[in-house]
Amino acid sequence: MVKIVNNYGQYKVTIPKDIIEVKGWSSKTELRFIEDINENIILKPVKKGGIKVVANAGQYKITVPIDVIDDKGWSSKTKLRFVENTNGDIILREIKPRK
């Protein structure tokens, strides 16, 4: 589980190191946030035009685009998890609070 961190109006999440390693991502990787037909947010590596993964003190972070934050209704109180589907895509999924 990860939380969204509001850092002066930029929303960041920490990508678990095991996902970085398994996917072969690094601080040079650029990711695009893509919403599929089921409203899943998929992180797709791209050669250009994505958002760069930032490495700092052994942690890997990425800035979540504000339009994704707004469309999903996410905030700094939102808890997320990373899920890998059968296609090998990494999905950001909200953990809904239990009622």
C-alpha positions as CSV (number, residue, x, y, z in Angstrom):
1,M,0.0,0.0,0.0
2,V,1.2,3.5,-0.8
3,K,-0.2,6.9,-0.1
4,I,-0.3,9.8,-2.4
5,V,1.9,12.6,-1.2
6,N,1.0,16.2,-2.0
7,N,4.3,18.0,-2.5
8,Y,3.5,21.7,-3.2
9,G,0.7,20.8,-5.6
10,Q,2.4,17.9,-7.2
11,Y,1.1,14.5,-6.3
12,K,3.7,11.7,-5.9
13,V,3.6,8.0,-5.2
14,T,6.5,5.7,-4.3
15,I,6.8,2.7,-6.6
16,P,7.8,-0.4,-4.6
17,K,11.4,-1.4,-5.4
18,D,10.4,-5.0,-6.2
19,I,8.2,-3.7,-9.0
20,I,11.0,-1.5,-10.3
21,E,13.3,-4.5,-10.3
22,V,10.9,-7.1,-11.9
23,K,9.9,-4.7,-14.6
24,G,13.4,-3.6,-15.3
25,W,12.5,0.1,-14.7
26,S,15.0,2.6,-13.4
27,S,15.4,6.4,-12.9
28,K,15.7,6.6,-16.7
29,T,12.3,5.1,-17.3
30,E,9.5,7.3,-18.5
31,L,5.9,6.1,-17.7
32,R,2.6,7.1,-19.1
33,F,-0.6,6.9,-17.1
34,I,-3.3,5.3,-19.3
35,E,-6.9,4.7,-18.3
36,D,-8.5,1.6,-19.8
37,I,-12.1,0.8,-20.5
38,N,-12.6,-0.5,-16.9
39,E,-11.2,2.8,-15.5
40,N,-8.0,1.1,-14.4
41,I,-4.9,3.4,-14.4
42,I,-2.1,1.5,-16.1
43,L,1.5,2.5,-15.9
44,K,3.1,2.0,-19.4
45,P,6.8,2.6,-20.1
46,V,7.4,4.8,-23.1
47,K,10.5,6.0,-24.9
48,K,9.6,9.7,-24.9
49,G,6.8,11.9,-23.6
50,G,6.2,10.1,-20.3
51,I,6.8,11.1,-16.7
52,K,10.2,10.2,-15.4
53,V,10.7,7.9,-12.5
54,V,12.8,9.7,-9.9
55,A,15.3,7.8,-7.7
56,N,16.1,9.2,-4.3
57,A,17.7,7.5,-1.3
58,G,16.8,4.0,-2.7
59,Q,13.2,4.9,-3.3
60,Y,11.5,5.3,-6.7
61,K,8.8,8.0,-7.1
62,I,6.6,9.3,-9.8
63,T,4.4,12.3,-10.1
64,V,0.8,11.5,-10.8
65,P,-0.7,13.9,-13.4
66,I,-3.2,16.3,-11.8
67,D,-5.9,15.3,-14.3
68,V,-5.7,11.7,-13.1
69,I,-5.9,12.9,-9.5
70,D,-8.9,15.0,-10.3
71,D,-10.7,12.4,-12.5
72,K,-10.3,9.7,-9.9
73,G,-11.2,12.0,-6.9
74,W,-7.9,11.0,-5.3
75,S,-6.2,13.1,-2.6
76,S,-3.3,12.8,-0.1
77,K,-5.7,10.7,2.0
78,T,-6.1,8.1,-0.8
79,K,-4.3,4.8,-0.4
80,L,-3.2,2.9,-3.5
81,R,-1.8,-0.5,-4.3
82,F,0.1,-1.7,-7.4
83,V,-1.4,-4.7,-9.1
84,E,0.0,-6.7,-12.1
85,N,-2.6,-8.1,-14.5
86,T,-2.2,-11.2,-16.6
87,N,-0.8,-9.1,-19.5
88,G,2.0,-7.9,-17.2
89,D,0.6,-4.4,-16.9
90,I,1.1,-2.5,-13.7
91,I,-2.2,-1.0,-12.5
92,L,-2.6,1.7,-9.8
93,R,-5.7,0.7,-7.8
94,E,-7.4,2.6,-5.0
95,I,-7.9,0.8,-1.7
96,K,-11.4,1.8,-0.7
97,P,-12.0,2.3,3.1
98,R,-14.1,-0.4,4.7
99,K,-17.6,0.6,5.8
